[in-house]
């Protein structure tokens, strides 16, 4: 009797690696199972459906079987959306890659996160529509940190609850007086934009935001610090 248990779930391919002859290992961000790795066999130029199913950013329903390892066996799949618009320009793929990389860095294998999956899927569809990719990617990073409980953005300092927050230290919003020397400090304009990026409820509002390189760098630093030291 087989010890494998067959399952199916919707997911988006984040990464595809060639493996041995006519095989690929794909990392898929799924609704019910979080990040999973599947081994897909029989890859060839004639197997167009398998080529699509193993292409990065393809959204599909995946049928797979769990075994004793964390590498699951791909059984079958149905393409739901190839996200072909991402391949119209290299910059679109680059933006999608940044979003995928953030998910890969922040999520543990097998940890379901339906809300984050929905967020990622929505932002991925917007990648070809944003001329300023920094706005889209930094907004996604901030929303992800909030979703994971790794950052708390508040108008007032969490220490004194009186002075306006303008610093982030270990994910907490603090005023200049209560922030440690190593804390990331923001100007008034940067803090206002930080809030807009993290709380925007629709993409049309997000499209109106323009982010400078200095603020992008600080947000990337916040993300790196919180993912490495939650």
N, C-alpha and C positions, 0 to 999 in steps of 0.2 A: 504494500500500500504506500502511495506517495505521501511524503511528509509536507509537501508544498501546499500552500493555501492560496487559491486564486482570488484576486481582488480587481477592482477597477476604480479609477478616479480621474477627475479632470486635472490637467497639469500643463505647465509651460516649461519647455526645455530651456535650461539656462546654460548648459555646457555639453559639448559632445567631443569625445576623444576616440580616435581610432584605436582598435584593440585587435591584435592578431590579424588573421586573414578574414576579410569581409565581416568584421564585427565592430561594433561601437559600444562604448559605455557612455550613457547619457545621464546627466543630473537633471532631475525634474522637480520643480516646485509645484506641489499638488495641494488641492483643497483639503482633503481628508487626512493626508499622511505627511504633510510638510515636505521636506527635502528627501528624495529617494534617488537611488542609483539603479539603473536598469542596464542589463547587457542585452544588446540587440544583435541577432545573427542574421546572416543572409543578405548583407548589404551589397548592392551592386548598382551599376548605372541603369540597369533595366528595372530594378525594384524601386520605381518612382515613389510609391506610397511610403516605403521604409525610409527613403532619402528625405522625404518631407517630414516624417514623424521624428527623425533624428536631427533635424536642423534646429539650431538655436532660435528661440523665440516662437517656435511653433506651439500653438495651444491645441491640445488634443485630449481625447479620452483614452487612457492607457489601461490595458489589461495586463496584469503581471502576476507572478507567483512568488511568494516569499519562501526562502529556504533557511538554511542555518547561518548564512552570512548576511551582511548588510547590502550585498549586491544581489538584486532581485532579477528574476528571469522575465524578460518581455515576452508576452504571448501574442498580443494583437493591439491594434489601436485605430482610432478614427480621428482624422484631422478635423478640427473645428475652425481653426483660423491660422493660416500660415504667417500672418502679419507681414505680407510681402511688401507693404509700403515702407517698411524699415530698410529694405534693400535698394531703395531708390537713390540714396545718398550715403556715403561713408559716414557722415556726421550723424545721421539717424541711427546707424548701427552702433556708433560710438556711444551715443546717449543711452541706447538700450543696454549696451554692455556695462555701463556704469551702474545702471539700476540693478541689473542681474548680479553684478559683483557685490553690491551692497547686501543683497539677499543671501548670497553664498557666504559672506563673511559673518553675518549676524545670526543666521538660523542654525539650530542644531538638527541633525538628521532625525527624521521621524517625529518631529514636533509639529502637530497641526496648528495652523494659524490662518483660518479662513478669512478673517478681516484683512490681514496683511496680504494675502493672495489677491483679494479683490482690489486692494489699493495698488499693488504692483501691476496687475492686469490693466487697470485704468490708466496708470501713468505710462505704461508701455505703449498703449494706443495713441497717447499724446506726443510721443517722441518725434514723429514726422511733422508735427504742427507747431513746434516751438523753435523759433529762430535762435533764441538765447537758451541753449541747453542747460546753462548753469542754473537758471531759474527753476526748471523742472527737476533737475537732479538734487539740488540743495533742499527744495521743498520736500521731496521724497525722503531724503535722509532725516530731516527733522521730524516728519510725520512718523517715520519708522521708529526713531528714538522715543517719541511720545508713546507710540503703541506698545513698545517693549518696557515702558516705565523707566527708561534710562535718562530721561531729562524732564525737568519741570520748569516750564517757562511762566513766570509770574511778573506782574507789573511792579509789585513791591518786593523788597528784599525779604527772603524767607527767614532771615535771622532777626531783623529788627521790626519787620512788618511796617515800616514807616518810610524809609528812603526808597526812591525808585531803583529798580534793578537795572544794572548795566554790565554785569559780569556773570560768567558761568564757571562754576567750580564744582567738579565732580557731579555734573548734571543739575546742580541747584542754581537758582537765580538769586544773586546777591548784589547788594550795593557796593560801591567802591570801598567804603570803610570796612566792610566785613568780609571782603574777598581776599583770599591768600595772594601773595605776590605772583604765583604761577597761574592764577586764574586768567581766562580769556576775557578781555575787556572790549566793550562795544561803545560806539558813539550813539547819541540819541537817534540819529537817522538809521544807523545799522540795527539798533534794537527794535525800532518800529517795523523795519523790513523783515527782521527775523520773525516777529510775530505774524506778519502777513503770510510769510512763506509757510509757517508751521500750522496756520489755522485757516487758510483759504478753503472755502467750501465748494468752489467751482473753478474750472480751468480758465474761464474768461477773465476772472479777477487776477488769476496768477499770471496770465499773459501780459497784464499791465505793469507788472513788477520788473524793474531793471536792477540787476545785482552787479556790484563791482567786484573786481578780483580779490580785493582785500577781505571782503565779507565772505566770499566763497571759500577762501583759504581758512578763515576762522571756523566756518561751519564744518569743513572737512576735518579740522583739528578736533572739534567737539566730537564728531562721529568716531574718529579713530580712538580717542581717549575713552569714550564710553563703551565701545565694542571691545577694546582690549582690557579695560578695567571697569566692568559694570558695577 
